[in-house]
Amino acid sequence: MHRRSTRACRSDSSSPRRISNDPLPFWPGAYVRKVNVTYEMYQGIPVVSKWVTVGNTANNSVLIDNVYVEQLATNQHFTPVAFAPYGSTVVNSGTGLLHIELDFEYASQIEWLNQASGVPNGMAAGSSMPLLSAFFTEDLRVPVSASGAAFVSFRVMELVFDDGPEQGSLFSVYPDSENNGGCTQGPCTPGSGSALVGSLTERRGLARRRMLRTLAPHITENPIFMHLSDSSEETFMNAINQMKAVGFEMAIYSFGSGFDIENLTPSYLASVKKQIDYAHAAGIEVGAYDLIAWTRDAGHGEQWQAVDPSNGKPTGDACFASGWNDFLLEDIQVFMNATGLTMVETDGPYPGYPCANTSHVHHHGVGDSVYQQTRLQSEFYQALRDLDVYIHAPDFYFFAGINKQGIGYDEDQFSLPRWQQLHVTRTTIYEQTYSQVPTQGWSFVPLVDYHGGGDAASFEPLSQHFAEYEWALAQHLGAGVAACYRGYRLFDTPAVQTMVTKWVSIYKKYRLLLISDIIHIRRPDLQGVDAFVHVNPALNPCAFLMVFNPTMESINTTIAVPLYFAGVSANSLVSVSQEDNSPVSLLANSRFRVTIPLSLGAQSLTWFVLNPEA
């Protein structure tokens, strides 16, 4: 299989320490069951991962109707929800110092409760503290036979936030409203509650992003890719030539292109292999789209279809705990081995629906259908990941091995007129990168018509929409967010080719910095400049600033750039270069900020690199 070499990634590596208790007898008497509770902890990051395994060594099967993977009584400030102590009408609001995530998005639940809810007076002291529970939903019914595989629960990941160095200080080290730098949570003044909320939002976002990088480092792989809307040989090879010319790294056969990853006829495999060999010779990887579960009619009647429990009829969705799962995984593996395909974009992964069929090979009925489909969808991705396959999926299967999901956009926004969709998309990127690593989400650029927006929404002809196309490249590559550039070509004139090459080259030159954390400065609101800065104290330069003026007027102003997380010392000199021109020295003040003068024309953008002076 062709091995990838272009997916530069970054990992905050921490060696895990796993602690698993000795198996304990769970049921007394003749029935011998074993329960393991496993904890996994990481050096250098306050995260613990926990899961439960139930084995069965008896002659009889056992039915599991629920497992509480975590029950943890906490102090008030750890809970993210407001609660009233038992017997009190005073509501205390927690500050949410404990962040919880699960690797099962379906058949699982997180709940914060007052420990004494619904319990008469006279409980033990301390019982009114909030209680965290992580458990399976109440309709779970999973048989575990003596000869079958053990029941493995979802994983609970618990991250403890700190209060940040700004707590108790006279000022925050994060953006607020200084010099029109903008508050991260809207209009505010220094020292106000809004400024504090913005500060905590940023710091906690940084902590969650570090957790994601540590537990799922593959999310930092970030090739520059194109979605090909036409899979014909001539269009494919022309597109590969253009991709090589401008520096793109991956081609994906898009939906609606005529490509079929489930077609294993020898002549079709041979034709696809010819195209992929051509791409590999140009140093470009190739992937493909497939609709795999939700809204997918897998055929074979009820043999592979999900059955609605309410009426006993097929739903039109594939059941991922049927033989369809086995067929699809084998089909994709055969296709990849025969053609050299190294990437798959799976649309419609399993989204949580039950199945009432009682004859499917991997589940018994409704009670275990959600659990088994979720488990098997995760194992599907794990199997592909083990083969070094790069994976897109529009759902949160990161801990199972996917590299990207949609960054959070609404597909209909790409039917808006070009400038409108650009500004909406930039706002989406700004907001989603509080909690997401820039590289874990894809965005979208409709070079050709998508969702019915017509000529007003699409970017073709590219040379006639030069300015909008450049903004699309700049705001995505400048954010470290990969976009689906969906069409049949990347340029139509030498000028457009030069422009695309310029932005790809900037991204590749500063790649490790551009896939690093974003610190948010001012949210896009079309009323003035908006900006964000990438920071990484381990790199030189250590900061990359993007500034946009989306208005129809020229703007002359200053912007205060927060460099605390770039490793810049207070009251020190910083080298600042605008668009790789000769640098100037500016002073970082006592709040770790450098104030940069800006002069931006109407609908223009610029960028800076910053680094401490020796």
Legacy VTK file of the C-alpha trace (Angstrom):
# vtk DataFile Version 3.0
C-alpha trace
ASCII
DATASET POLYDATA
POINTS 614 float
0.000 0.000 0.000
1.280 3.464 -0.884
2.598 5.126 2.276
1.869 8.762 2.851
4.661 11.253 3.375
2.877 14.603 3.109
0.666 14.585 6.184
2.854 16.609 8.532
1.455 16.277 12.022
2.200 17.395 15.524
1.744 15.387 18.689
1.868 16.470 22.316
3.239 13.068 23.231
2.763 11.783 26.742
3.478 8.219 27.747
0.371 6.527 29.171
0.432 4.704 32.480
-2.192 1.993 32.667
-3.480 0.565 35.916
-5.859 -2.383 35.815
-7.133 -3.930 39.027
-7.063 -7.688 39.523
-10.202 -9.280 38.087
-12.890 -9.466 40.720
-15.635 -12.101 41.006
-18.817 -10.256 40.134
-21.612 -12.775 40.664
-21.435 -15.217 43.589
-22.115 -18.907 43.466
-21.924 -21.085 40.395
-21.902 -18.169 37.949
-18.314 -16.970 37.513
-18.079 -13.495 35.996
-15.083 -11.181 35.942
-15.050 -7.386 36.014
-11.992 -5.282 35.236
-11.835 -1.539 35.820
-8.941 0.009 33.931
-7.469 3.471 34.451
-5.061 5.094 32.021
-3.163 8.216 33.044
-0.758 10.463 31.150
2.378 12.271 32.229
2.285 16.027 31.867
-1.482 16.399 31.419
-4.236 16.128 34.088
-6.294 13.473 32.277
-7.492 10.056 33.358
-9.207 7.569 31.057
-11.379 4.846 32.559
-13.342 1.875 31.229
-14.955 -1.356 32.423
-14.628 -4.848 30.950
-17.043 -7.658 31.863
-15.996 -11.208 31.032
-17.963 -14.419 31.391
-16.286 -17.736 32.198
-19.448 -19.559 33.286
-21.554 -21.967 31.268
-24.538 -19.625 31.108
-24.823 -16.247 29.391
-25.416 -13.051 31.339
-27.520 -10.070 30.296
-26.001 -6.655 30.977
-28.649 -3.966 31.301
-26.391 -1.145 32.450
-22.870 -0.281 33.562
-21.995 2.837 35.486
-18.477 3.444 34.270
-18.039 6.442 36.550
-19.757 7.760 39.675
-17.799 10.550 41.273
-18.894 12.900 44.034
-17.199 16.262 43.579
-16.912 19.612 45.249
-19.079 22.433 43.983
-16.522 24.122 41.732
-15.933 20.974 39.653
-19.488 20.769 38.311
-20.372 22.707 35.122
-24.043 23.045 36.142
-25.914 25.008 38.779
-27.335 23.003 41.693
-29.007 23.490 45.060
-27.675 21.599 48.102
-30.204 19.187 49.544
-32.742 20.982 51.708
-31.658 24.419 50.455
-33.227 26.876 48.049
-29.883 28.598 47.388
-28.566 27.734 43.925
-24.805 27.475 43.606
-23.252 27.722 40.155
-20.265 25.493 39.561
-17.244 26.719 37.618
-16.828 23.505 35.650
-13.265 22.549 36.563
-13.938 18.924 35.568
-14.432 18.287 31.847
-15.820 14.915 30.741
-15.753 13.247 27.327
-16.788 9.786 26.175
-15.509 7.792 23.213
-19.039 6.400 22.620
-21.318 9.109 21.289
-24.373 6.828 21.355
-25.911 4.506 23.992
-24.033 6.510 26.633
-24.838 9.419 28.887
-23.156 11.924 31.208
-25.221 13.302 34.075
-24.539 15.698 36.935
-26.941 15.292 39.863
-27.375 16.508 43.404
-26.443 13.364 45.346
-29.467 13.665 47.590
-32.036 14.321 44.870
-35.251 12.549 45.811
-33.793 11.098 49.037
-35.439 11.814 52.431
-33.774 13.934 55.083
-31.265 12.328 57.389
-28.644 11.387 54.790
-24.985 11.349 55.723
-23.124 14.633 55.838
-21.782 15.702 52.480
-24.409 13.872 50.484
-25.639 17.083 48.897
-22.480 17.461 46.866
-22.916 17.136 43.066
-22.488 13.644 41.656
-21.041 12.852 38.236
-22.402 9.701 36.581
-21.375 8.227 33.234
-23.495 5.264 32.211
-25.258 3.485 29.393
-28.779 4.486 28.450
-31.577 2.654 30.242
-32.666 0.531 27.270
-29.358 -1.376 27.105
-29.657 -5.200 26.893
-26.352 -6.847 25.922
-25.981 -10.645 26.280
-22.476 -11.875 27.134
-22.055 -15.580 26.521
-19.346 -17.823 27.893
-17.925 -18.323 24.429
-18.425 -14.755 23.257
-16.293 -11.660 23.475
-16.170 -9.676 26.713
-18.373 -6.634 27.149
-16.214 -3.503 26.945
-17.721 -0.210 28.038
-17.126 3.197 26.579
-14.163 5.166 27.905
-14.644 8.126 30.206
-11.983 10.806 29.796
-11.746 13.217 32.701
-9.784 16.441 32.308
-9.221 18.798 35.235
-8.971 22.483 34.357
-6.961 24.930 36.405
-8.061 28.463 37.239
-5.296 30.070 35.199
-2.524 32.425 36.301
-4.795 35.433 35.856
-6.995 34.459 38.803
-6.313 36.832 41.677
-4.292 39.136 39.399
-5.204 42.668 38.452
-5.418 41.768 34.777
-5.852 38.890 32.391
-3.124 37.585 30.094
-5.760 36.814 27.452
-7.520 39.086 24.934
-10.146 41.489 26.213
-11.025 44.880 24.781
-7.582 46.485 24.905
-6.921 48.806 21.937
-9.860 47.367 20.013
-8.293 43.945 20.247
-11.770 42.653 20.936
-13.201 40.572 23.740
-13.446 36.862 23.095
-17.060 36.825 24.253
-18.359 40.070 22.726
-18.283 43.718 23.877
-16.633 44.087 27.264
-14.250 46.238 29.259
-11.037 45.162 31.003
-11.790 43.643 34.374
-15.426 42.996 33.578
-17.135 39.661 33.961
-17.243 39.261 30.174
-13.489 39.663 29.913
-13.029 37.004 32.600
-15.352 34.585 30.807
-13.352 35.101 27.644
-10.148 34.363 29.500
-11.434 31.118 30.973
-12.917 30.053 27.651
-9.535 30.426 25.963
-7.535 28.647 28.646
-9.954 25.745 28.928
-10.076 25.431 25.175
-6.293 25.114 25.168
-6.493 22.348 27.761
-9.112 20.388 25.809
-7.128 20.758 22.589
-4.041 19.421 24.301
-6.033 16.447 25.562
-7.263 15.717 22.037
-3.741 15.928 20.620
-2.468 13.604 23.335
-5.163 10.943 23.086
-5.715 11.203 19.317
-2.507 12.601 17.787
-3.574 11.551 14.278
-5.980 14.519 14.197
-2.993 16.787 13.518
-2.324 15.247 10.100
-3.373 17.988 7.700
-2.836 17.423 3.970
-4.011 20.034 1.466
-6.644 18.253 -0.592
-9.053 18.777 -3.456
-12.476 17.196 -3.947
-12.741 16.126 -7.585
-16.257 16.579 -8.929
-15.484 14.507 -12.036
-13.739 11.110 -11.953
-13.140 10.773 -15.696
-9.556 9.979 -16.639
-8.921 13.215 -18.538
-10.296 15.443 -15.764
-8.475 13.466 -13.084
-5.084 13.683 -14.766
-5.474 17.376 -15.566
-6.373 18.011 -11.936
-3.349 16.025 -10.740
-1.110 18.116 -12.999
-2.527 21.291 -11.486
-2.242 19.969 -7.935
1.416 19.150 -8.492
2.022 22.601 -9.979
0.605 24.498 -6.991
1.609 22.089 -4.199
-1.636 20.317 -3.239
-1.102 16.921 -1.638
-4.250 14.802 -1.902
-7.061 14.230 -4.404
-10.417 12.880 -3.221
-12.991 11.449 -5.610
-16.006 13.453 -4.455
-19.674 12.595 -4.121
-21.425 12.931 -7.463
-18.171 12.360 -9.371
-19.168 8.962 -10.724
-16.605 7.123 -8.579
-17.657 3.873 -6.867
-15.401 2.403 -4.191
-17.661 -0.652 -3.928
-17.150 -1.640 -7.582
-14.690 -4.550 -7.594
-14.929 -5.544 -11.238
-11.422 -6.134 -12.660
-11.762 -3.575 -15.473
-12.879 -0.829 -13.071
-10.099 -1.596 -10.585
-7.568 -1.462 -13.414
-8.810 1.939 -14.624
-8.740 3.405 -11.101
-5.267 1.956 -10.469
-4.008 3.666 -13.617
-5.241 7.025 -12.346
-3.881 6.520 -8.831
-0.488 5.390 -10.157
-0.366 8.653 -12.128
-1.120 10.626 -8.973
1.476 8.732 -6.942
4.110 9.492 -9.575
3.309 13.174 -8.971
3.640 12.731 -5.189
-0.093 13.015 -4.554
-2.215 10.641 -2.476
-5.722 9.671 -3.499
-8.891 9.051 -1.480
-12.581 8.519 -2.161
-16.057 9.258 -0.812
-18.582 6.621 0.234
-21.965 6.737 1.993
-21.839 3.915 4.537
-24.781 3.771 7.000
-27.204 6.620 7.616
-29.625 7.009 4.648
-27.740 4.192 2.912
-29.875 1.451 1.381
-27.409 -1.414 1.557
-29.749 -3.739 -0.311
-30.440 -7.372 0.653
-33.781 -6.377 2.214
-33.886 -6.697 6.012
-30.695 -8.775 5.960
-28.636 -5.565 6.096
-31.253 -2.880 6.739
-32.106 -1.330 10.097
-35.649 -2.119 11.255
-37.754 0.504 13.007
-38.834 -0.789 16.477
-42.060 1.215 16.295
-43.470 -0.429 13.159
-41.183 -3.345 12.286
-40.360 -1.919 8.858
-36.978 -1.149 7.234
-35.874 2.432 7.827
-33.811 2.969 4.684
-30.630 3.019 6.793
-28.009 0.282 6.948
-27.641 -1.612 10.231
-23.957 -1.493 11.109
-24.303 -4.589 13.297
-25.433 -6.680 10.328
-23.406 -8.420 7.652
-23.200 -5.066 5.859
-20.371 -4.033 8.177
-18.287 -7.090 7.273
-19.022 -6.746 3.557
-18.168 -3.035 3.450
-14.902 -3.309 5.372
-13.685 -6.197 3.232
-14.780 -4.415 0.050
-12.850 -1.244 0.929
-9.743 -3.196 1.914
-9.802 -5.177 -1.352
-10.300 -1.968 -3.341
-7.407 -0.224 -1.601
-5.032 -3.141 -2.019
-5.893 -3.386 -5.713
-5.653 0.318 -6.555
-3.356 2.052 -4.048
-6.122 4.226 -2.573
-4.961 5.480 0.861
-7.813 7.670 2.069
-11.553 7.270 2.583
-14.243 9.849 3.326
-17.149 8.044 4.939
-20.351 10.029 4.826
-23.305 8.954 6.974
-21.426 6.964 9.618
-23.602 5.288 12.225
-25.537 8.088 14.033
-27.300 6.264 16.876
-30.543 4.699 15.550
-31.789 1.354 16.966
-32.540 -1.777 14.969
-35.293 -4.266 15.888
-34.069 -7.071 13.643
-33.390 -10.248 15.647
-31.421 -12.151 13.004
-28.547 -9.785 12.273
-25.169 -11.376 12.829
-23.740 -8.855 15.321
-26.709 -7.999 17.560
-29.676 -9.819 19.134
-32.399 -7.171 18.999
-33.236 -3.597 19.951
-31.574 -3.781 23.377
-28.013 -4.247 22.140
-28.361 -2.715 18.660
-27.150 0.795 19.487
-24.248 -0.478 21.596
-23.125 -3.004 18.973
-23.486 -0.617 16.022
-21.490 2.067 17.838
-18.822 -0.471 18.796
-18.586 -1.886 15.284
-18.454 1.538 13.648
-15.510 2.357 15.916
-13.821 -0.957 15.095
-14.400 -0.272 11.387
-12.366 2.930 11.697
-9.754 1.254 13.892
-9.234 -1.435 11.245
-8.689 1.192 8.545
-6.406 3.188 10.819
-4.314 0.053 11.416
-3.772 -0.009 7.628
-2.513 3.607 7.731
-5.621 4.906 5.978
-6.438 8.600 6.282
-10.114 9.011 7.314
-12.783 11.712 7.106
-16.121 11.169 8.853
-18.778 13.747 9.788
-19.108 12.495 13.362
-17.029 12.389 16.555
-15.131 9.108 16.047
-11.699 10.628 16.755
-10.845 8.175 19.512
-11.565 5.348 17.054
-9.078 6.688 14.527
-10.684 9.236 12.194
-8.583 12.277 11.271
-11.241 14.888 10.538
-14.902 15.714 10.856
-16.756 18.747 9.528
-15.651 21.796 11.473
-19.253 22.642 12.332
-20.633 24.398 9.299
-24.158 24.294 7.903
-24.037 22.895 4.356
-26.587 25.475 3.204
-24.146 28.296 3.941
-22.239 27.326 0.795
-25.276 28.300 -1.251
-24.897 31.881 -0.023
-23.252 34.483 -2.289
-19.477 34.106 -2.178
-18.575 37.004 0.135
-21.336 36.090 2.563
-20.296 32.454 2.746
-16.656 33.484 3.245
-17.514 35.641 6.252
-19.866 33.047 7.751
-17.220 30.365 7.281
-14.503 32.505 8.886
-16.785 33.078 11.871
-17.382 29.323 12.089
-13.627 28.676 12.089
-13.106 31.333 14.756
-15.739 29.898 17.090
-15.032 26.190 16.570
-11.292 26.539 17.230
-11.979 27.415 20.859
-12.650 23.734 21.497
-11.171 22.061 18.412
-7.640 21.647 17.145
-7.565 23.543 13.802
-6.592 20.378 11.947
-9.406 18.141 13.209
-12.159 19.790 11.167
-12.624 20.303 7.442
-14.335 23.262 5.841
-15.656 23.720 2.300
-15.089 25.880 -0.794
-17.600 25.268 -3.633
-15.513 25.859 -6.754
-18.518 24.432 -8.626
-22.186 24.633 -7.670
-23.117 22.905 -4.395
-26.532 22.705 -2.723
-28.138 24.940 -5.328
-26.376 28.264 -4.817
-25.747 28.685 -8.534
-23.324 31.160 -10.091
-23.579 33.548 -7.141
-22.224 30.930 -4.739
-19.670 29.004 -6.817
-16.149 30.279 -7.479
-15.952 29.272 -11.136
-14.726 30.829 -13.350
-11.841 31.237 -10.904
-10.156 34.147 -12.670
-13.401 36.144 -12.607
-13.668 35.697 -8.834
-9.987 36.140 -8.044
-10.450 38.173 -4.852
-12.976 35.809 -3.288
-10.883 32.770 -4.213
-7.811 34.295 -2.589
-9.770 35.024 0.587
-10.962 31.431 0.673
-7.396 30.116 0.433
-6.031 32.677 2.894
-8.619 32.240 5.628
-8.402 28.444 5.525
-4.660 27.934 5.096
-3.994 30.851 7.456
-6.126 29.142 10.112
-4.555 25.723 9.558
-7.997 24.413 8.583
-8.183 22.138 5.533
-11.021 22.846 3.128
-12.724 20.690 0.501
-11.936 22.659 -2.669
-14.597 20.907 -4.711
-14.389 21.230 -8.472
-12.455 20.044 -11.507
-9.494 22.464 -11.522
-7.526 24.749 -9.193
-6.644 27.534 -11.635
-7.678 28.793 -15.050
-5.062 31.485 -15.717
-1.363 31.961 -14.867
-2.309 34.733 -12.427
-4.652 32.429 -10.493
-1.983 29.695 -10.486
0.545 32.141 -9.017
-1.904 33.210 -6.320
-2.783 29.631 -5.306
0.908 28.684 -5.242
1.649 31.695 -3.028
-0.799 30.677 -0.291
0.128 26.997 -0.432
3.792 27.978 -0.102
3.072 30.188 2.925
1.211 27.321 4.565
4.001 24.828 3.911
6.715 27.222 5.103
4.955 27.787 8.444
3.059 24.501 8.571
3.964 23.385 12.085
3.048 26.816 13.433
-0.201 27.027 11.466
-1.416 23.690 12.829
-0.650 24.858 16.377
-3.112 26.434 18.800
-5.120 29.516 17.935
-5.509 32.370 20.408
-8.617 34.378 19.560
-8.317 38.160 19.349
-11.439 39.565 17.682
-14.470 37.707 16.338
-15.590 38.480 12.777
-18.590 40.836 12.856
-18.083 42.826 9.599
-17.829 46.045 11.677
-14.044 46.233 11.678
-10.943 44.063 11.596
-11.027 40.511 12.934
-7.970 38.518 13.914
-6.461 35.427 15.509
-2.908 34.308 16.219
-1.299 30.856 16.140
1.174 30.256 18.974
3.818 27.628 19.705
6.706 28.437 22.095
8.713 25.470 20.771
9.007 26.996 17.286
10.904 29.874 15.687
8.965 31.991 14.801
6.576 31.332 17.672
3.489 33.226 16.481
1.588 33.724 13.213
-1.021 36.490 13.133
-3.872 36.700 10.585
-5.801 39.985 10.265
-8.836 40.599 8.031
-10.652 43.771 7.005
-13.975 42.602 5.519
-15.454 46.104 5.362
-15.764 48.331 2.293
-13.620 51.028 3.953
-9.889 51.377 4.589
-8.925 50.958 8.242
-5.955 52.445 10.086
-5.758 51.197 13.639
-3.656 49.126 16.044
-4.106 45.611 17.338
-2.852 44.185 20.627
-1.518 40.669 20.035
-1.454 38.356 23.108
1.798 36.366 23.188
1.716 34.752 26.622
1.247 31.263 25.151
3.864 31.927 22.490
6.458 31.975 25.271
7.196 35.705 24.997
8.394 37.345 28.212
6.842 40.492 29.612
8.673 43.744 28.819
10.808 42.129 26.122
11.523 42.910 22.483
9.734 40.974 19.768
10.700 40.764 16.102
7.631 41.397 13.917
7.625 40.754 10.158
4.662 41.580 7.937
4.313 39.096 5.074
7.982 38.074 5.346
9.246 41.622 4.818
12.042 43.172 6.896
11.203 42.795 10.603
10.785 45.580 13.121
11.313 45.440 16.887
8.325 46.036 19.132
8.047 45.863 22.911
5.857 43.256 24.590
4.292 45.021 27.557
3.763 43.740 31.089
0.674 41.885 29.864
2.673 39.921 27.265
1.157 41.885 24.379
2.641 43.554 21.348
0.714 46.449 19.796
1.018 46.427 15.998
-0.059 49.325 13.752
-2.375 48.291 10.921
-3.206 49.916 7.598
-5.645 47.785 5.608
-7.484 48.623 2.418
-11.107 47.722 1.882
-11.726 43.942 1.762
-8.082 43.126 2.362
-6.084 40.891 4.665
-2.532 40.535 5.921
-0.338 38.324 8.083
2.633 38.644 10.427
5.197 36.333 11.984
6.533 37.147 15.451
9.413 35.874 17.562
11.313 37.011 20.678
14.579 38.767 19.932
17.686 37.068 21.245
LINES 1 615
614 0 1 2 3 4 5 6 7 8 9 10 11 12 13 14 15 16 17 18 19 20 21 22 23 24 25 26 27 28 29 30 31 32 33 34 35 36 37 38 39 40 41 42 43 44 45 46 47 48 49 50 51 52 53 54 55 56 57 58 59 60 61 62 63 64 65 66 67 68 69 70 71 72 73 74 75 76 77 78 79 80 81 82 83 84 85 86 87 88 89 90 91 92 93 94 95 96 97 98 99 100 101 102 103 104 105 106 107 108 109 110 111 112 113 114 115 116 117 118 119 120 121 122 123 124 125 126 127 128 129 130 131 132 133 134 135 136 137 138 139 140 141 142 143 144 145 146 147 148 149 150 151 152 153 154 155 156 157 158 159 160 161 162 163 164 165 166 167 168 169 170 171 172 173 174 175 176 177 178 179 180 181 182 183 184 185 186 187 188 189 190 191 192 193 194 195 196 197 198 199 200 201 202 203 204 205 206 207 208 209 210 211 212 213 214 215 216 217 218 219 220 221 222 223 224 225 226 227 228 229 230 231 232 233 234 235 236 237 238 239 240 241 242 243 244 245 246 247 248 249 250 251 252 253 254 255 256 257 258 259 260 261 262 263 264 265 266 267 268 269 270 271 272 273 274 275 276 277 278 279 280 281 282 283 284 285 286 287 288 289 290 291 292 293 294 295 296 297 298 299 300 301 302 303 304 305 306 307 308 309 310 311 312 313 314 315 316 317 318 319 320 321 322 323 324 325 326 327 328 329 330 331 332 333 334 335 336 337 338 339 340 341 342 343 344 345 346 347 348 349 350 351 352 353 354 355 356 357 358 359 360 361 362 363 364 365 366 367 368 369 370 371 372 373 374 375 376 377 378 379 380 381 382 383 384 385 386 387 388 389 390 391 392 393 394 395 396 397 398 399 400 401 402 403 404 405 406 407 408 409 410 411 412 413 414 415 416 417 418 419 420 421 422 423 424 425 426 427 428 429 430 431 432 433 434 435 436 437 438 439 440 441 442 443 444 445 446 447 448 449 450 451 452 453 454 455 456 457 458 459 460 461 462 463 464 465 466 467 468 469 470 471 472 473 474 475 476 477 478 479 480 481 482 483 484 485 486 487 488 489 490 491 492 493 494 495 496 497 498 499 500 501 502 503 504 505 506 507 508 509 510 511 512 513 514 515 516 517 518 519 520 521 522 523 524 525 526 527 528 529 530 531 532 533 534 535 536 537 538 539 540 541 542 543 544 545 546 547 548 549 550 551 552 553 554 555 556 557 558 559 560 561 562 563 564 565 566 567 568 569 570 571 572 573 574 575 576 577 578 579 580 581 582 583 584 585 586 587 588 589 590 591 592 593 594 595 596 597 598 599 600 601 602 603 604 605 606 607 608 609 610 611 612 613
